[in-house]
Amino acid sequence: MAQVRPGADPEAMISDVVLIADTATMREPGHSVRVVPLEDEVGHSFRVDAEVAGIMVVNLALGNMDLDDWREDDVEA
């Protein structure tokens, strides 16, 4: 899943973050999803519970929260 939004060019879409369901997501309790930022701190991935991944994407899109609000809850990247 990727959070996308319109860019300056009406034909372009911009993705700020990608959510990945990897092996750990499928096997570990809690099924945390890896979040990979594509702007700012590229490569500094972290995890969120699968249950809140959709809420995170909506709040990022609305500008109610930023990645740091979700990153601080991460226990293990």
N, CA, C and O of each residue as an XYZ file, in Angstrom:
308
protein
N       0.847     -1.152      0.000
C       0.000      0.000      0.000
C       0.899      1.223      0.000
O       1.936      1.236      0.664
N       0.515      2.228     -0.726
C       1.249      3.484     -0.743
C       0.271      4.630     -0.554
O      -0.826      4.629     -1.112
N       0.683      5.597      0.236
C      -0.112      6.813      0.361
C       0.282      7.707     -0.801
O       1.453      8.061     -0.934
N      -0.666      8.077     -1.639
C      -0.373      8.936     -2.778
C      -1.243     10.181     -2.714
O      -2.341     10.166     -2.157
N      -0.731     11.256     -3.294
C      -1.464     12.516     -3.350
C      -1.121     13.201     -4.651
O      -0.083     12.917     -5.250
N      -1.982     14.102     -5.097
C      -1.685     14.824     -6.344
C      -0.441     15.688     -6.187
O      -0.210     16.283     -5.134
N       0.356     15.747     -7.249
C       1.534     16.601     -7.257
C       1.219     17.931     -7.913
O       0.069     18.208     -8.253
N       2.243     18.755     -8.089
C       2.064     20.056     -8.736
C       1.555     19.885    -10.163
O       0.735     20.668    -10.641
N       2.051     18.856    -10.829
C       1.593     18.517    -12.176
C       0.311     17.692    -12.043
O       0.328     16.660    -11.372
N      -0.788     18.106    -12.652
C      -2.054     17.370    -12.519
C      -1.972     15.911    -12.959
O      -2.791     15.091    -12.542
N      -1.010     15.588    -13.779
C      -0.853     14.215    -14.255
C       0.014     13.364    -13.316
O       0.110     12.149    -13.493
N       0.638     13.993    -12.330
C       1.576     13.282    -11.464
C       0.956     13.001    -10.100
O       0.154     13.784     -9.591
N       1.337     11.884     -9.528
C       0.957     11.542     -8.167
C       2.243     11.374     -7.359
O       3.247     10.884     -7.877
N       2.209     11.776     -6.107
C       3.373     11.701     -5.235
C       3.068     10.723     -4.120
O       1.974     10.733     -3.557
N       4.032      9.881     -3.803
C       3.894      8.951     -2.697
C       4.867      9.350     -1.599
O       6.066      9.492     -1.839
N       4.337      9.532     -0.385
C       5.165      9.920      0.749
C       5.643      8.728      1.553
O       6.683      8.790      2.209
N       4.881      7.637      1.505
C       5.196      6.485      2.336
C       4.661      5.221      1.656
O       3.636      5.244      0.974
N       5.381      4.130      1.861
C       4.950      2.820      1.365
C       4.832      1.895      2.565
O       5.700      1.896      3.439
N       3.763      1.103      2.614
C       3.573      0.120      3.667
C       3.803     -1.258      3.080
O       3.256     -1.600      2.032
N       4.628     -2.056      3.772
C       5.019     -3.368      3.259
C       4.635     -4.456      4.261
O       4.970     -4.379      5.443
N       3.936     -5.457      3.768
C       3.651     -6.644      4.570
C       4.722     -7.665      4.226
O       4.649     -8.334      3.195
N       5.719     -7.779      5.099
C       6.852     -8.680      4.858
C       6.705     -9.966      5.665
O       5.648    -10.222      6.240
N       7.746    -10.762      5.709
C       7.709    -12.033      6.429
C       7.352    -11.834      7.890
O       6.552    -12.589      8.444
N       7.935    -10.828      8.518
C       7.639    -10.564      9.922
C       6.160    -10.231     10.112
O       5.562    -10.623     11.114
N       5.578     -9.526      9.175
C       4.159     -9.187      9.253
C       3.312    -10.447      9.285
O       2.358    -10.545     10.058
N       3.660    -11.398      8.453
C       2.854    -12.611      8.329
C       3.073    -13.605      9.468
O       2.169    -14.376      9.789
N       4.255    -13.601     10.082
C       4.589    -14.641     11.052
C       4.504    -14.209     12.507
O       4.207    -15.033     13.372
N       4.756    -12.950     12.795
C       4.860    -12.521     14.181
C       3.520    -12.073     14.748
O       2.672    -11.562     14.017
N       3.331    -12.265     16.045
C       2.105    -11.783     16.688
C       1.986    -10.270     16.502
O       2.992     -9.560     16.517
N       0.796     -9.792     16.333
C       0.573     -8.367     16.145
C       0.591     -7.948     14.691
O       0.016     -6.920     14.331
N       1.251     -8.739     13.845
C       1.283     -8.492     12.406
C       1.620     -7.041     12.056
O       0.899     -6.394     11.296
N       2.718     -6.543     12.616
C       3.099     -5.157     12.340
C       3.559     -4.992     10.890
O       4.208     -5.870     10.323
N       3.210     -3.860     10.316
C       3.502     -3.543      8.923
C       4.710     -2.611      8.883
O       4.806     -1.680      9.683
N       5.635     -2.862      7.951
C       6.796     -1.990      7.811
C       6.392     -0.736      7.042
O       5.769     -0.817      5.983
N       6.756      0.423      7.588
C       6.471      1.718      6.970
C       7.794      2.278      6.461
O       8.747      2.435      7.224
N       7.844      2.578      5.165
C       9.063      3.101      4.538
C       8.792      4.514      4.021
O       8.082      4.686      3.030
N       9.356      5.530      4.691
C       9.185      6.898      4.211
C       9.908      7.107      2.883
O      11.011      6.595      2.690
N       9.299      7.849      1.974
C       9.915      8.143      0.683
C      10.361      9.600      0.600
O      10.911     10.028     -0.415
N      10.127     10.353      1.658
C      10.592     11.731      1.765
C      11.183     11.895      3.159
O      11.016     11.026      4.014
N      11.860     12.988      3.384
C      12.480     13.295      4.675
C      13.505     12.227      5.060
O      14.627     12.253      4.555
N      13.154     11.306      5.926
C      14.097     10.308      6.426
C      14.000      9.013      5.627
O      13.609      7.972      6.157
N      14.355      9.087      4.366
C      14.300      7.924      3.487
C      15.207      6.828      4.037
O      16.355      7.087      4.400
N      14.693      5.617      4.097
C      15.484      4.489      4.572
C      15.367      4.227      6.058
O      15.846      3.200      6.540
N      14.744      5.124      6.794
C      14.553      4.929      8.231
C      13.165      4.349      8.459
O      12.249      5.038      8.909
N      13.031      3.072      8.139
C      11.725      2.430      8.245
C      11.393      2.126      9.696
O      12.269      2.083     10.560
N      10.117      1.919      9.939
C       9.644      1.556     11.263
C       8.386      0.716     11.080
O       7.938      0.509      9.952
N       7.824      0.240     12.159
C       6.654     -0.627     12.091
C       5.472     -0.038     12.852
O       5.635      0.648     13.861
N       4.275     -0.326     12.338
C       3.024     -0.005     13.034
C       2.148     -1.248     12.997
O       2.286     -2.091     12.110
N       1.258     -1.354     13.955
C       0.322     -2.475     13.964
C      -0.554     -2.406     12.717
O      -0.968     -1.325     12.299
N      -0.829     -3.552     12.133
C      -1.646     -3.614     10.926
C      -3.020     -2.985     11.161
O      -3.604     -2.402     10.248
N      -3.529     -3.103     12.378
C      -4.852     -2.557     12.695
C      -4.916     -1.042     12.550
O      -5.992     -0.503     12.292
N      -3.799     -0.340     12.710
C      -3.816      1.127     12.646
C      -3.180      1.676     11.370
O      -3.099      2.893     11.202
N      -2.734      0.813     10.480
C      -2.075      1.273      9.252
C      -2.990      2.171      8.417
O      -2.544      3.201      7.913
N      -4.244      1.800      8.267
C      -5.182      2.612      7.502
C      -5.432      3.961      8.151
O      -5.525      4.978      7.464
N      -5.542      3.975      9.470
C      -5.733      5.226     10.204
C      -4.514      6.122     10.026
O      -4.647      7.336      9.876
N      -3.327      5.522     10.043
C      -2.103      6.292      9.854
C      -2.100      6.965      8.486
O      -1.803      8.156      8.384
N      -2.424      6.225      7.444
C      -2.415      6.763      6.083
C      -3.410      7.921      5.949
O      -3.096      8.942      5.337
N      -4.595      7.765      6.514
C      -5.598      8.828      6.447
C      -5.106     10.083      7.165
O      -5.228     11.186      6.632
N      -4.554      9.927      8.366
C      -4.075     11.080      9.116
C      -2.880     11.754      8.453
O      -2.730     12.972      8.540
N      -2.033     10.977      7.794
C      -0.926     11.575      7.040
C      -1.464     12.384      5.868
O      -0.994     13.490      5.601
N      -2.446     11.833      5.174
C      -3.023     12.520      4.012
C      -3.728     13.812      4.413
O      -3.656     14.808      3.693
N      -4.407     13.799      5.553
C      -5.122     14.978      6.022
C      -4.196     16.013      6.658
O      -4.569     17.174      6.828
N      -3.001     15.585      7.001
C      -2.060     16.489      7.655
C      -2.310     16.621      9.149
O      -1.757     17.512      9.794
N      -3.145     15.734      9.711
C      -3.412     15.753     11.149
C      -2.211     15.288     11.954
O      -2.011     15.719     13.089
N      -1.415     14.411     11.367
C      -0.254     13.834     12.040
C       0.863     13.717     11.016
O       0.626     13.803      9.811
N       2.083     13.518     11.504
C       3.186     13.236     10.593
C       3.833     11.916     11.008
O       3.429     11.302     11.995
N       4.825     11.494     10.259
C       5.434     10.189     10.524
C       6.041     10.086     11.916
O       6.049      9.008     12.509
N       6.546     11.192     12.440
C       7.130     11.149     13.783
C       6.107     10.762     14.839
O       6.460     10.139     15.840
N       4.857     11.119     14.633
C       3.813     10.730     15.578
C       3.641      9.218     15.622
O       3.309      8.661     16.669
N       3.859      8.564     14.516
C       3.713      7.107     14.441
C       5.026      6.404     14.748
O       5.027      5.305     15.304
N       6.117      7.014     14.400
C       7.442      6.408     14.611
C       7.736      6.222     16.087
O       8.355      5.230     16.471
N       7.306      7.149     16.915
C       7.626      7.069     18.342
C       6.980      5.865     19.006
O       7.445      5.427     20.058
N       5.920      5.318     18.420
C       5.274      4.130     18.978
C       5.976      2.830     18.576
O       5.680      1.764     19.116
N       6.906      2.928     17.622
C       7.605      1.758     17.116
C       8.582      1.246     18.158
O       9.354      2.017     18.727
N       8.549     -0.042     18.404
C       9.457     -0.651     19.359
C      10.685     -1.192     18.654
O      11.801     -1.087     19.163
N      10.475     -1.778     17.469
C      11.570     -2.420     16.740
C      11.417     -2.134     15.251
O      10.355     -2.381     14.680
N      12.465     -1.618     14.619
C      12.431     -1.386     13.175
C      13.055     -2.536     12.526
O      13.147     -2.577     11.299
